[in-house]
Amino acid sequence: MRVLEAVTLEVGAGETVALLGTNGNGKSTLMKCVMGLLRPSHGTVTAEIDGKRHDLTRLTTEEIVDLGIALVPEGRRLFPKLTVEENLHLGAYRKQAREQRERNLKHSYDTFPVLFERRRQLAGSMSGGEQQMLALARALMSAPRILLIDEPSVGLAPILVARMIDTIAAVKQRYQLSVLMAEQNFHQAVRIADRGYVLVHGQIAFEGRDADELRNSELVKTYYLGT
């Protein structure tokens, strides 16, 4: 079935853009289209990196990752029977990242000290919050320029959701990333988003040019705020 219809959105350099929507509205499908995991039947997905434009619909997922685009997938998708450190090393697969692997590993441990403490622990035995940290750190090991984060709050307690959103903001600033974050937790997402889009039934139903526009949207009030 067709999930997305006439979707147009943009993420500028250095921005954090929230893609808001409840379950089943196409957020993950859109992320997969960007990463080449799904092919759109029409249209283009374009990334401009160092002044050069790339049509991602013509590239394999491996080539997209090689450009410096990384995905933190919904549900984390770790290798549960490998250790924390083994999962991190697998994140440094692309050539440029392999050359910076030890430096990026140190940065990951500096950013997430708990991962250093548990570096010999099997990923599948960690808590949900720790696994989400590992999934984010694994993506950072690829030395990305553009980071896609799909539903970082899924399966986390409310207090951990707030910490994870704060961590994403800190990581974005530290690594000078452009971030597209798909999230259904409106209150947490707009705390760090520069602007955002609301996806309803596979279409962009509203574009907020800043967090205040999102908060004041009648559509958002209906879907998220219960007013």
N, C-alpha and C positions, 0 to 999 in steps of 0.2 A: 504494500500500500504506500501511497505517497504521504510522507510525514511532513515535509517542509514545502512551503508554497511562496514563491516570490519574496524570499528573505534577503534583505539588504542591510548590512551593518558594517561598521568600520571601527578599528582599534588603532588609535594614533600612537606614535612613538612615545614610550614612557607613561602611557595611560594604564589605569586599571578600569576595565569596563565590565559591568555586571550584566549577565544574561539571565534574567529572572523568569521564572515560570514554574508552575506546579508540575507534578509527575505526569509524564505522557504527552507533553506539549512539544517535544522535539529538541530539547537542549542537547542531549547526548548525541543525537543524530547529527546535529550541526557540528559538534566537536569532531565527530568521526569523519565528516566530510572535509573539514579543514586538514585533518591528518592523513587523508587518503585511504582511510579504512573503509569508507563508503564513497561511491562516485555519484555526484549529482547528475541528473538527466539533462539539466540545462544550466547555463550560467557559468561563472568562473569564481575561483577562490584565489585571490592574489595577495602575495606577501612582497613588500618592498624592503629589501635589506641592503644596506650600504649603497643606496641609490639605484639598485637593480631590481626590476620587477620580475616576479616568478609566478607563473600560473600553476598553482598547486594541483589542479585537476589533471595535469599532464605528467605529474611526478609520482613515483612510488612513495610509500610511507617512509622507507629508508632514506630516500633522497630528501624528503621533507624534513626529517630529523637532522640530516646532514646540513641543512640550511640554518639550523639553530632554532628549530621549533619543537617544543616538548609538550607532552600531555601527561597530566596527573589524572588517571582515569577514575571514573566513579567506581567505588568499591575497592579502590587501592590496587588490586591486581598484582600483589607481590608474589614472589616465589617462596611459599611458606616453609619449605623444607631446606631452604638455604639460609645462611646466617645474615644478619644485618649487613655486615661488611661485604659479603658476596653479592647481595642485592644491589648495594651501592656501586660496586665495580661493574656490574652489568649495565648500570645506567651510563657508564662512560664508554659506550660502544663506538660512537662515531670517531673518526680519525682525530679531529681537532680536540675532542674531549680526552682521548687516550693520552695525548701529549701533555694534558694538564691534569691527569688523573690524581696524582698525589696531592697537588695543590687544592683541587676541588674536594678531595676527600677530607683534607684538613678543614676547609671552609665549612663542609657539611657538619663535621663534628663540632666546630666552633658555634655554628648556628643552632644545632640540636645536641647539646651535651649528653642527653640521655641515650642517644644513639651510640656515642663513644663508649658509654658505660656498658651497653648491651651489644657491642659489636660482634661478640661471639655467640649471641643468642639466636635461635631460629626465629625467623620473622613471624611465622605462624603462631608462635607462643606469646606474642606481645599483645598488649591491650589495643583497643581500637584507636585511641589517640596516638599511641606510639607508632602504630602501623601507618597512620596518616602522615605523621612526620617523616617516616621512612619513604613513603611514596613521593612526598614532595622533595626530599633530599635526593632520591634516585633521579628524579627529573633534572634537578640542578647539576647532577654529575655529568650531564650531557653538555654543559656549558651553553645553555640556551640564550637566545635573544628575545624570543617570544614564548610565553608560557600559557598553556591552556589548563585550566583547573576545573574538573567536572565534579560538582556536588561535594565539596570538601567537608560539609557538615553531616553527611549521611552516617548514621550509626554512632554518633558521638553524643555524649551528655551535653546539656546546654552550656555548662561552664567550660567544657572543652571546645565547643563550637566557637565561643568568643575568643579563646586563646588561639585557636587555629587561624581564625580570620586575622587576628593581630599579627600572627606569625607570617601570614602571606603578605601583609602590608610591609613588614620589616624586610622580608626576603626580596620583595620587589624593589624596595629602595636600595638595599645593599648591593644587589646585582644589576641594578639599572635595567629592569625588565619591562616589557610591555605585557600586560596580563589580561586575558579574557577568562572570566570566572563565571561558570554556570552554577546557579544556586537558587534554591527555593526558599531559603531563610532570608526573607526580605530585610528584616531589621539588622541582621549582621552584615549582609552584603553591602548595604548602602553606607555603612560606617566607613568603608575604605574605598568605595568606588568613586571615580571621578565623574562618571555618568553611567547610563545603562539603558537596556532595552527590555521590554516585557514581551515574552513569546507566548501566544495563545493559539492553540490548535495549529501549530506549525507556521504561524505568521507573526510578523512584528506588529503588535497591537499598539505599542506606545514606545516612544523614544524620549528619555529624560536627559536633557543637556547637562544636568548636574543632579546631585543627591536631593536637593530641595524640590526640583521638578518631579522627581520620582515619588517623593513622599506626598506631594500635593495632587498627584494624578488621581482622578476619580476612579479610573480602572484599577490602580494599585490599591486604593482604599477598599474597593469592592472585593478584590481577590485576596488581599493580604491582611488588611487591617480590620475587616469586618464592620465597616461603617458605610 
